[in-house]
Amino acid sequence: MGSIKLDGNTLSPTEIVLVSRGEKVEVASDAWPKVKAARDVVEGILRRGETVYGINTGFGALVSENISPADLAALQVNLIRSHACAIGEPMSIQDTRAMMCVRANSLVKGCSGIQRTVIEQIISYLNNDIIPVVPRIGSLGASGDLAPLSHMALALIGEGEVWSDGAAIPTADLLKRNGLIPVDLAAKDGLSLINGTSQMCSFLVNVENQLSSLIPLADLIACVSMEARKCSIKPMDSRVHQARPHHGQSLVAERITKVMSESPILKSHADCDRVQDAYSFRCIPQVHGAVLERFRNLSSTLAIEVNSATDNPLIFPNLSKPGHDEVISQGNFHGEILALAADGMSHALFELGHISERRIDQMVDPSRNDLPPFLAVNSGLESGMMIVHYVAAAALAEMHGRTMPRSAFSTPTSGGQEDHVSMGATACWNLLQTCKHLSQVLSCELIIACEALEYRDYEPAEHVKSLYNLVRSVCGPLTEDRSTSKEIEIVAEKLTEGGWLARIEAECGRLPR
């Protein structure tokens, strides 16, 4: 595959994932004229001696401070140095690469007024795998992701630290080793680099990539549990969902029907006397479907955001009326829409984890099924899957703590100038962690459901069997008690990385989308 082209308008989250994994990038040729036109506006303002925020003034609460032409370059460097004060564990290299890609794509949209050379420096760093060390904590999700992006910018000017063979080293050392030089900042450059939603987007790109596999697999895992528990698929009848035609609900019911309709296990108990299954089985379309709709909202929001100009001020060249009217101070840096999407998704994933944990309980509780107590081979002497349920509940508790909306907290900063912030970076990071815990809960359900299948006399449906075989390649059936800790973690990772879903669909047919 060739390099990913950045034009400010058509970049997809999938392409950002590729860049995060090492794919090279380039700026589309038709984007450069827009970059130049916006830069010409900045240069024109400087020539005419006009005073415009972000170009020749102080920043934030220091907006009333005018800066002399001789100090404009120093102003930008000082901005980067002073704002590079983030703390905490470093962002992953993949998330940092994604952040750099999103920032570059926003800048080539032609509304920032940044120098071409600065954008080229970001591209060069990505293509030469020069990745800044960026502490995660520091963004309030408004005025952009200032502190984290400042660490990225610090590396562009030859300062700060970058990664080399898994260790953080001075940027200057790596540039010297590779015969590269720092970029020189001019008016508006530093502010354009750090005033945007790029860190938030990087976390959401990661989340969306994981959930694009995890959410369909959650439906399939529910099918494994239904097979193990010998549940009815009558609640999936299309007439039911036509009577309440939410798209997500209908789609999940369609998926389950497609998977289960030819199941030998299902056919074996078609005429049993059970009237209704528990809600955790009967209401799968209503719960999983609602989560799916929330995910689609997140995806559509993200697709717009990664192709947006999110710094301040923005520049709109006007050849017929050049001057300060071409520059608009506004609030596109505010991450509220990302924060709310992330918070809503975190709550939705908790619900998906919660119903999964309830299905686990239905499978291990001997009072509610015909399976051995806790699926132990020698019940009493052995505990079987008893504590796997505990682990799922513990992971669910971690998720529960993360349902508190991060966007519900705002603290005024910068002398009251920035008096409402989104906490979007915190919300997006919180969602990324919630996604990890969901994969752990679903892993527990899947391992337990596969163990329960060992006690069924008939083969499961083809999709279920395919997933069962993948699980068994990681962890075999119980013959006696053993530690399953590593098995749970491995299965959880497999559920989010995409390979298992692709393999199952290749073998058994694509699930409805």
KEVEX-348255 format. One record per residue (C-alpha): z, y, x. Coordinates in steps of 0.02 Angstrom, whole numbers, plus 50000, padded with zeros to 5 digits. Each point is the difference from the previous one (the first is absolute). Layout:
N
c3, c2, c1
Z, Y, X
...
//
This chain:
513
c3, c2, c1
50000, 50000, 50000
49961, 50176, 50059
50126, 50140, 50012
50078, 50076, 49845
49921, 50168, 49957
50113, 50145, 49951
49924, 50131, 49886
50152, 50062, 49903
49936, 49929, 49836
49964, 49814, 50001
50132, 49916, 50109
50079, 49851, 49913
50175, 49928, 50024
49916, 49837, 50052
49909, 50090, 50141
50164, 50081, 50053
50077, 49826, 50013
49857, 49951, 50115
50031, 50153, 50108
50186, 49959, 50003
49953, 49831, 50074
49890, 50072, 50136
49831, 50042, 49922
49916, 50149, 50083
49962, 50161, 49908
49874, 50140, 50008
49971, 50162, 49907
49850, 50001, 49886
49867, 50118, 50066
49992, 50101, 49838
50187, 50038, 50011
49991, 50102, 50160
49910, 50151, 49922
50141, 50013, 49872
50130, 49994, 50140
49907, 50138, 50093
49981, 50110, 49846
50188, 49995, 49969
50037, 50034, 50183
49882, 50148, 49997
50108, 50075, 49862
50154, 49988, 50113
49907, 50078, 50146
49934, 50140, 49889
50174, 50044, 49939
50061, 50008, 50178
49855, 50112, 50053
50033, 50120, 49857
50186, 50005, 50035
50049, 49947, 49824
50172, 49925, 49969
49993, 49830, 49915
50138, 49870, 49981
49980, 49849, 50111
49876, 50088, 50114
50096, 50143, 50079
50171, 49998, 49916
50159, 49901, 50018
50028, 49847, 49893
50109, 49959, 49850
50139, 50127, 49983
49928, 50092, 50152
49841, 50043, 49905
50032, 50188, 50016
49993, 49991, 50191
49832, 50059, 50068
49942, 49917, 50161
49898, 50091, 50132
49828, 49930, 50048
50063, 49959, 50174
50135, 49886, 49929
49899, 49903, 49872
49972, 49846, 50109
50184, 49998, 50049
50046, 50015, 49816
49909, 49839, 49960
50074, 49905, 50147
50174, 50062, 49958
49973, 49945, 49821
49962, 49823, 50056
50142, 49991, 50125
50132, 50070, 49883
49947, 49892, 49853
49993, 49839, 50103
50181, 49957, 49963
49983, 49844, 49893
50128, 49862, 50021
50025, 49816, 49964
49899, 49846, 50037
49818, 50031, 50050
49862, 49975, 49875
49901, 49842, 50031
49841, 50018, 50100
49899, 49950, 49847
50083, 50130, 49889
49977, 50132, 50135
49815, 49960, 50019
49983, 50012, 49811
50087, 50169, 50002
49884, 50065, 50135
49848, 49940, 49904
50057, 50085, 49839
50038, 50162, 50093
49829, 50002, 50084
49912, 49965, 49836
50091, 50143, 49915
49954, 50119, 50142
49814, 49958, 49995
49995, 50048, 49817
49971, 50177, 50064
50143, 50093, 49919
50120, 50011, 50147
49919, 50116, 50127
50046, 49889, 50146
49899, 49991, 50161
49877, 49857, 50016
50077, 49952, 50167
50167, 49961, 49918
49921, 49881, 49876
49903, 49919, 50142
50163, 49974, 50091
50072, 49901, 49854
49841, 49896, 49993
50006, 49970, 50188
50181, 49943, 49991
49963, 49878, 49859
49847, 49928, 50087
50090, 49984, 50168
50156, 49930, 49917
50110, 50143, 50058
50132, 49996, 49864
50143, 50126, 49996
50180, 49945, 49981
50052, 50075, 49833
50180, 49989, 49939
49996, 49962, 49814
50133, 50117, 49927
49973, 50186, 49984
49881, 50037, 49857
50058, 50075, 49835
49832, 49965, 49919
49959, 50185, 49982
49926, 50121, 50125
49922, 49837, 50050
50072, 49864, 50109
50044, 50132, 50129
50116, 49912, 50121
49909, 49831, 50013
49829, 50083, 50013
50067, 50116, 50135
50035, 49848, 50108
49819, 49949, 49976
49943, 50175, 50044
50115, 50005, 50151
49905, 49854, 50074
49834, 50087, 49970
50054, 50143, 50113
50059, 49880, 50134
50185, 50002, 49961
50121, 49880, 49916
49977, 49812, 50013
49867, 49870, 49962
50001, 49811, 49991
49944, 49896, 50149
50020, 49810, 50000
50137, 50012, 49869
50101, 50132, 50094
50014, 50188, 49977
49937, 50098, 50150
49967, 50187, 50031
49833, 50052, 49926
49955, 50094, 50159
50011, 49840, 50101
49881, 49905, 49886
49875, 50143, 49992
49998, 50013, 50189
49976, 49812, 50015
49849, 50007, 49883
49924, 50161, 50067
50030, 50094, 49838
50060, 50177, 49973
50112, 50079, 49867
49921, 50107, 49866
50031, 50187, 49999
50061, 50070, 49835
49945, 50167, 49929
50043, 50098, 49844
50029, 49890, 49845
49978, 49836, 50096
50180, 49944, 50010
50038, 50041, 49820
49846, 49906, 49941
50054, 49846, 50096
50174, 49986, 49927
49989, 50076, 49826
49942, 49851, 49895
50047, 49840, 49910
49935, 49880, 50132
50161, 49904, 50035
50028, 49972, 49815
49823, 49937, 49983
50018, 49882, 50148
50147, 49912, 49919
49911, 49990, 49832
49843, 49929, 50080
50107, 49863, 50075
50084, 49968, 49833
49837, 49995, 49903
49927, 49876, 50121
50149, 49884, 49982
50011, 50015, 49811
49815, 49966, 49976
50043, 49821, 50049
50181, 49990, 49945
49976, 50052, 49818
49863, 49872, 49959
50100, 49868, 50094
50154, 50044, 49896
49900, 49946, 49847
49949, 49839, 50087
50178, 49966, 50059
50056, 50021, 49819
49873, 49865, 49957
50078, 49883, 50128
50169, 50029, 49918
49925, 49973, 49827
49930, 49833, 50059
50167, 49952, 50077
50094, 50051, 49844
49871, 49923, 49882
49974, 50163, 49905
49878, 50039, 49861
49850, 50114, 50023
49990, 50041, 49814
50074, 50173, 50033
49844, 50034, 50106
49885, 49982, 49849
49874, 50142, 50003
50038, 50042, 49817
50177, 50045, 50050
49940, 50126, 50126
49863, 50070, 49891
50140, 50045, 49880
50080, 50103, 50140
49853, 50043, 50110
50076, 50067, 50160
49876, 49962, 50137
50124, 49932, 50126
50083, 49887, 49874
49834, 49929, 49942
49939, 49972, 50177
50156, 49905, 50053
49988, 49890, 49846
49817, 49968, 50042
50046, 49952, 50178
50133, 49878, 49946
49885, 49924, 49868
49862, 49976, 50129
50119, 49916, 50121
50096, 49892, 49878
49876, 49949, 49865
49946, 49839, 50087
50168, 49953, 50071
50042, 49814, 49984
50185, 50045, 49996
49971, 50120, 49857
49901, 49870, 49902
50137, 49872, 50028
50125, 50099, 49896
49882, 50086, 49878
50087, 49920, 49852
50180, 50019, 50056
50131, 50069, 49879
50048, 50155, 50101
49981, 50152, 49888
50008, 50143, 50125
50021, 50025, 50185
50120, 50125, 50075
49943, 50180, 50014
49972, 49984, 50188
49855, 49882, 49958
49948, 50057, 49827
49991, 50184, 50046
49909, 49984, 50166
49847, 50096, 49936
50106, 50141, 49932
50100, 50022, 50160
49873, 49956, 50134
49868, 50097, 49904
50105, 50159, 49999
50023, 49985, 50188
49813, 49976, 50022
49964, 50160, 49904
50124, 50096, 50108
49913, 49931, 50154
49831, 50058, 49938
50072, 50175, 49975
50063, 49997, 50179
49831, 49944, 50066
49904, 50135, 49908
50122, 50134, 50059
49986, 49941, 50180
49809, 49995, 49995
49998, 50184, 49954
50136, 50052, 50122
49921, 49926, 50158
49846, 50106, 49966
50092, 50162, 49966
50035, 50158, 50099
50189, 50010, 50005
50045, 50137, 50124
50041, 50183, 49973
49916, 50121, 49997
49831, 49932, 49949
49837, 50082, 50047
49850, 50021, 49886
49858, 50084, 50095
49911, 50140, 49906
49853, 50071, 50097
49976, 50140, 49874
50181, 50058, 50011
50079, 49952, 50166
50183, 50039, 50034
50173, 49956, 49945
49942, 49958, 49822
49925, 49842, 50073
50175, 49937, 50040
50117, 49942, 49862
50184, 49960, 50022
50041, 49859, 49880
50096, 49837, 49982
49885, 49852, 50030
50121, 49939, 50132
50128, 49960, 49864
50015, 49811, 49982
50069, 49994, 49822
49858, 49894, 49932
50024, 49874, 50141
50189, 50002, 49983
49994, 49966, 49813
49869, 49864, 50021
50105, 49917, 50136
50163, 50013, 49904
49919, 49929, 49844
49925, 49858, 50099
50167, 49959, 50082
50080, 49983, 49828
49853, 49895, 49938
50014, 49881, 50148
50185, 49978, 49965
49955, 49943, 49824
49875, 49877, 50074
50134, 49935, 50118
50129, 49992, 49861
49895, 49892, 49884
49957, 49889, 50149
50185, 49974, 50037
50029, 49954, 49816
49866, 49866, 50012
50087, 49932, 50154
50160, 49984, 49900
49907, 49906, 49865
49940, 49873, 50128
50162, 49966, 50095
50124, 50000, 49855
50013, 49819, 49940
50065, 50053, 49830
49831, 50078, 49959
49874, 49877, 50068
49966, 49817, 50032
50002, 50019, 50189
50133, 49942, 50124
50141, 50127, 50021
49940, 50133, 50122
49856, 49882, 50043
50111, 49907, 50123
49946, 49826, 50053
50181, 49940, 49995
50086, 50121, 49885
50181, 50032, 50044
49984, 49934, 50175
49859, 50127, 50024
49974, 50176, 49933
49811, 49999, 49997
49929, 50170, 49950
50164, 50073, 49938
50016, 50133, 50134
49815, 50043, 50000
50039, 50072, 49829
50142, 50100, 50079
49880, 50069, 50129
49879, 50054, 49865
50142, 50086, 49908
50055, 50087, 50160
49823, 50062, 50035
49993, 50058, 49819
50160, 50099, 50027
49915, 50086, 50146
49858, 50044, 49882
50120, 50063, 49868
50073, 50127, 50120
49824, 50063, 50031
49964, 50036, 49816
50093, 50165, 50015
49858, 50127, 50002
49991, 50089, 50166
49905, 50142, 49917
50155, 50039, 49896
50076, 50082, 50153
49939, 50167, 50063
50084, 50113, 50126
49944, 50181, 50029
49950, 50035, 50181
49925, 50134, 50110
50113, 50138, 49937
49958, 49962, 49819
49813, 50022, 50026
49975, 49814, 49978
50117, 49984, 49853
49931, 49842, 49918
49946, 49847, 50097
49938, 49829, 49943
50086, 49882, 50123
49834, 49910, 49992
50009, 49925, 50174
50168, 49923, 49959
49933, 49935, 49834
49846, 49923, 50081
50103, 49918, 50138
50122, 49937, 49869
49854, 49920, 49907
49941, 49914, 50158
50171, 49921, 50022
50007, 49953, 49816
49835, 49910, 50020
50072, 49899, 50143
50150, 49945, 49896
49887, 49955, 49854
49901, 49883, 50112
50165, 49916, 50046
50052, 49976, 49819
49829, 49930, 49955
50006, 49888, 50153
50164, 49925, 49937
49926, 49972, 49828
49845, 49918, 50071
50094, 49883, 50116
50117, 49947, 49859
49856, 49977, 49877
49907, 49892, 50126
50155, 49895, 50023
50016, 49980, 49812
49820, 49939, 49992
50053, 49850, 50104
50086, 49935, 49844
49847, 50010, 49888
49894, 49845, 49966
49835, 50093, 49981
49895, 50110, 50113
50012, 50187, 49970
49854, 50117, 49964
49875, 50024, 50142
50056, 50177, 50048
50180, 49944, 49996
49962, 49847, 50106
49909, 50108, 50127
50150, 50116, 50016
50117, 49850, 50006
49902, 49929, 50147
50010, 50164, 50094
50188, 50004, 49976
50013, 49821, 50059
49908, 50047, 50160
50150, 50110, 50038
50144, 49901, 49926
50002, 49820, 49944
50094, 49931, 49850
50186, 49971, 50013
50054, 49831, 50064
50173, 50063, 50039
50086, 50169, 50018
49927, 50113, 50134
49994, 50184, 50044
49855, 50085, 49910
50027, 50175, 50070
49845, 50005, 50111
49896, 49915, 49866
50044, 50136, 49874
49953, 50136, 50123
49835, 49919, 50049
49947, 49973, 49819
50048, 50180, 49959
49888, 50063, 50140
49856, 49889, 49943
50013, 50070, 49824
49967, 50178, 50060
49870, 49976, 50134
49857, 49951, 49884
49942, 49837, 50077
50080, 49883, 49874
49928, 50088, 49849
49827, 50001, 50078
50010, 49815, 50041
50060, 49950, 49827
49862, 50099, 49915
49870, 49928, 50118
50057, 49824, 49956
50032, 50019, 49814
49912, 50156, 49937
50042, 50183, 49993
50142, 50056, 49889
49952, 50128, 49866
50016, 50179, 50063
//
